[in-house]
Amino acid sequence: MQEAPLCLTYPPPPSKNRKTLWFASLNIKAAHHSANDLRQPFLRTKTPPSWKEELLLLLEICIPVAVATVSRIIIYSTDVAFVGHIGKEAMNAVSLSYAIEGLLSGVAKAPALILNQLCSQAIGAGNPKLASIWFQIAQVVTFPFCIISVFVMVHCGWILSCMYNDPLLIDYGTQFGHVGFMILVFSIQYGLIRQFLQGIFIVKPAMYVSILFTVFNFGANYFFIYTLDLGFIGAPIATSASFLGQIFCLVLYVFFIRKLHIPFWTPWSKTNFTSERMHSFWSILKPKMMENFMRVAGDRLFSLLGGKLSATEFASLVIANQVYWMYWSFYWGLGLACQIRVGKHLGNGNIPALLVCVSIAISVLTPIAVLICIANYVFRYYIASVFVNEEDTIEATAKLGLIISLHFFFDAQRILSNDILSGMSRNNVVMWINTLEIWIVRIPFMIYALYFSSWEHKAKWILWSQVASSMLAAAASWTFLVLTDMEKVALEARKRAEK
């Protein structure tokens, strides 16, 4: 019998074979099909790289992305640590101001976050020039949010006065908003550039720039707060200068000195913004924007509600969250590298290579999560002392060390599976898992603990709810990942890459 002709239509005709699920022991042979399979030929001619080869390629992206990601959080945490030595009220005000900023960033940073998957899929599909068009679309979509963020941050003190009665806290919040109103704008723009470069596998420049300005931010905080004796307002000045400096140096080096973007660049033009591309961009952005907003809004509401605790308990919760976010950002950076590799393999239709990438990510990143958890518990007293001087706050924070470690371990499993799903552009799944996790489990539990319970040490029980919600979210995320039809998402990625 003559072999059926290969079909280039989308979607593909249904195969008579039973749908292949990739989770069968991550068996690479599961990606093979019979000669009569009518799926696109790019799905059935690929061979996987060796384990060692994929590991080296993953690490080449993994380390720079992780360093650049954690550096951003360290800059924010440096502010909190410096003002924490001014007083607990100052530290709490900065934390709450960043919580308000985070409500905006959940939406405003979503266009940048999807550049990883869109750009890497375009490169994998052999259409590298499309990557810069996605970047240009993201810039246009993000611009209105930059204007809104300035207006909101200028009125940060007034927003805090609607929720709290502490005049000192409100005064600090007002100062922060009036001086640091451009922090989110600079952060958004830097994020767009960095995510675009990551999506086209240019990762080292951002790493070096991030390291440079993490050190610069520490020195700038000390210089403005103590040397110039500006006190509290020195922190937002230092952070604004740090983010602006990152943008300037990264753009200067990549786009003007080395011109690394040229192989991927399409000049700005109205013809780049076709209705089909805008529709594809929006279809990926919509669930990611919703997921990011609901997750970040939940986290920030979590922080704002924490302001109802006693000053010491809230300070310990602030430190616990700052420490957790540093761990999270580092591990998310590692998972982000996996997301980029998954996107490239998916765009190329190389399912066997994708399976190897996932297998390596699990084997390498899980032990890293365990080591971070152990180190956090061992050094819990020292970590707390970095943020504050008061012994009672240090002791209260150190008692939360085990819970912080457990929360991070289970959340690390969710982060990795979410990054893999995002690399496949399964953003709807990620959105529902993270939204339900925070709004059905964490927030109701915190409201109960704050307003209805008679428990002592409420911060401890609040963090235990995070551990439980992370376990549920991780289990759900891995379940959906296991049930993913790899061939279907590969064909969707190919279509989106206009190949």
C-alpha positions, 0 to 999 in steps of 0.5 A: 500500500502506498504511504499516505501523503504528508499533510501541511494543514492545521489542525492535523487530521485525527490519527487512528493511533491512540493519543501518545502521552509523554509521561510514560517514564519520560520514554523518548520512544513514546514520540514515534508514530507509524508511517501512516501518521498524517501529522506534520513531518517536522514532528516525526523526523527529530532525534534527541540530543544526548543527556550531557549535551542538553544539560550543558545547553540548559546550564548555559542559559540557566545560570545567567537567567537565575542570577539576573532574576534573583538580582532584581529581587535582591535590589528590592530586598536591599531597600527593605533591609536598609530601611529596616535598620531605620525602624520597623515602621519604615520597613513595613511602609516599604513592604506595603508600598511595594505591595501596591506597586505589585498590584500594577506589576501583575498586569503590566509585566505580563507582556514581557513574561510571554516573550520567553515562550513566543520568541523561543518558539519562533526561533525553534520554528526557524523564524527568528525575525518574528521574535523582535516583532513580538517584542515590539508588540509587547512594548506597545501593549505595556506603554499605557500601564507605565503611565497608570503606574506613575499616577498610582505610585504618586498617591501611594501614601493616600492609598495606605491611609485608606487602610491604616491609621498609623501616621508614621507608616502613612508618612513613610509611604507618602515619601516613598511614592513621591520619590520612587514613582518611576521604579515600576516604569523602569522595572517594566522596561528593563523586564521587557528588554531582558525577557526579549533577550532571554527568548533569543538566547542572549543571556549573559549581558543581562547577568553581568549588568544585574550583578553590577547594579546589585552591588551598585544598589547596595552602595547607593543605599548606603551613600544616600541614606547615611553619607548624604543623610537623606534617611528613608528617601535614600532607598527609593532614590537608590533603587530608581537609579539602579533600574535606570542604570541597568536599562542604559547599560544593557541597551548600550552594550547589546543594541549599540556596541555589540549589535547582538540583536541584528540577526533577530531584528525587524525594523519598526513598522506598522506592517508588523502589527497585523491582526493575526499577530495581535490576535495570537499575542492576545490569545497568549497574553490574556491568560498570562495577564490574568494569572499574573494579576491574580497571583500577584494581587493575592500575594500583595493582598496577603501583605496588606492584610499582614499589616493588621498583625502586631508590629513584631509579627508583621515584621517577621512575616515581611522578612519571611516573605522577602527571604522566600521571594529571593529563593523563589526568584533564583529558582524561577530563573532556573525554571525560566531557562527550562521554559526557553529550551522547552519553547525552542524544542516545541517550535522545532517539533522536537518532542524527544529533545523536549522530554530530555530537557524536562528529565534533566530539569527535574534531576538537577533542579530538585536537589537544588531546591533541597539544598536551599531549604536546608541552608535557609533553616541552618542560617535562619538567625543570621538571615533575620539579623540582616533585616532588623536589629531588634532581638524579638523580631529576629527570634520571631522570624527564626522560629518560622525558618522550618515553615519557610523551607517547607513552603519553598520546597513544595512551591519549587515543584510548582514553579518548575512544572508551571515553567514547563507548561508556560514553555508550551504556552499552556497559560490557561492551565497555569492561570487556573491552578495559581488563581485557585491556589491563592484565592481559594486556599491562602487568602480565605485562611488568612482572613480567618486567622486575622479576623475570626481566630483566637490563635496566638502566633498567627504569622506561623499559621498563616505560613502553614497555609502557604505550605498546604496551598503549595502542595496542592498547586504542585500536585495539580500542575504536574498532573496537567503536565503529565496529561499534555498532548505534546504533539498538539501543542507543538503544532500550535506553536508551529502555527503561531511561529508562522511556519 
